[in-house]
Amino acid sequence: MKRIVAVILFLFGAGTARADDLVAGLSQDIIQITSNYTGTDIVAFGAIENMNVMTAAGPMDIVVAVRGPDADMIVRKKERVAGIWLNNHGVEMHRLPSYYYVASTRPLSAIAPDDTLKRYELGLDDIEPTSTSARTPQIAEPYRQALVRHKLIEGLYNENAGGVEFLSPTLFRARVPVPANVPRGQYNVQVYLFRDGNVISAQSTPLYVDQTGLERRLFNFAHQSPLAYGLSTVFMASMLGWLSSMVFRRIS
Amino acid sequence: MEIYLPIAEMSVHWLLLFGIGGAVGFLSGMFGVGGGFLLTPLLMFYGIPSGVAVATTASHVTASSMSGALTQWRNRAVDLKLAAIMTASGITGTGVGVWLFGILREAGQMELIVSASYVILLGTIGTLMLRESLAALAAARKGEQAPSARAQHHNWIHGLPFKVRFRDSRLYISVIPPVLIGFSVGILSAILGVGGGFLLVPALIYLVRVPANIVMGTSLLQIVFVTAASTILHSVSDFTVDIMLAGILIGGGVIGAQFGLRIGARMRGEQLRFWLAVLVLAVGARLLYGLLVSPGDPFSVADPL
């Protein structure tokens, strides 16, 4: 068994982490987003190492949680004012993951009690901002739910019960979708080993998402020297306008 | 065919956007307009964030007005002094507009203001054009000459102080109207991404009484400079100009414009104006619909600035 794991780890050749009971790794630890990137899957995989864990009684589960870099977000609510729909109220949410994906061997609610899930922030219901601009959590709650809904549609948040599959009694893997619109930054892939509703081992592996190529350089250009960027855009526009009139004057 | 836009931060079908640029360019060549008032709403319908749509359209208008301005320049159909005064006031207006744009964005009301301004603008201009072109079409059917707007020799404009002589336009008038017109068009350019030719040309003809042969060149020159300033100011103050998107749109636009010019030359003026009016009203109606119909999801998510 260990040899198989070793071979897999070697084949994927990416960063692996090791604790007493659990080894885990990623098929890729850097994702480069280029202009033709349309999304990919990475594979988080690992093995349960400690045989005592294997033979102990009670159900055993694996949960893989991937979090993108934290960001502040504003959720606004449109309301009808004098017949027109306009943004009337907004709630600022501080430090929410810009990307979140959780896969598990079974539905999360079957794996552990609610307070445990809450403590580890596992599941879309348990993603909470550190603070909000709303007066009470009750006011903020519908805004938080709307945010999760939006991120689900964008493919940036997801929950996949059954997303972790066991290839053998000790070897498991999970596919993590990385769509094209993911933000840049350091991601964290956390693998939890649950036994009887308790975390008995956890592994954390970083994942880097970066933009490369022309887009990245243009983004940096726009933000680092905005005046030169603006002048270049104007220059390009006037040259194209001038060129086209020259070319078509020749033709006709 | 997907390409990632670095500033809009989204993947788009570049061929489709190239086509949109081409279609707007075609119409702008055919009707002799900058096309900004069509391009910004179309980009918003496509899903480009409204801030990026506005700021990037400004650079498209720079490109599409460039060749026209050059042609008029070669024909010496430009009042340089008037253009300079209106450009200076226009750039000031753009500065104010970009500042307002930042405030609206922070308050989460920019999309509403952009849409509502477009509804008012397109609704008014479309209705006026439709009425005028229908009257002209009816007159043409009867075989009459359409009554042209009679130039009065004196109006209230002549009572204003700070008179300046504009030799190329053979005018001796107060600088206040050109400055105010330039300033307002500058604000519009920053908030809506338009060149403002649809306001400039009638205002210069009917208010300032600039001779018709000089109006086009003078306003085109002003539009080139003001939209260029708008592009630069947006780049500096809110990072909403997407150079990749601009390149795609302009590429399609300059090609479309040349074909539009040729088709437009063969069509009758009142017919052209009629169809442009219909188009303007249709875009305005679509935006109005967006404001009035209840959204599927009242919540929206934004990144704070």
Interface residues (C-beta under 8 A of the other chain):
Chain A: I33 T34 S35 N36 Y37 T38 A71 D72 M73 I74 V75 R76 K77 K78 E79 R80 G83 I84 W85 L86 N87 G90 E92 P142 Y143 A146 L147 R149 H150 K151 A180 N181 Q211 L214 E215 R216 L218 F219 A222 H223 P226 L227 Y229 G230 L231 S232 T233 V234 M236 A237 S238 L240 G241 W242 L243 S244 S245 F248 S252
Chain B: E2 I3 Y4 L5 P6 I7 E9 M10 S11 S59 H60 T62 A63 S64 S65 M66 S67 L70 T71 G108 Q109 E111 L112 A116 V224 A228 T231 I232 L233 H234 S235 V236 F239 V241 I243 M244 A246 G247 I250 G251 V254 I255 A257 Q258 R262 L291 L292 V293 S294 P295 D297 P298 F299 S300 V301 A302 D303 P304
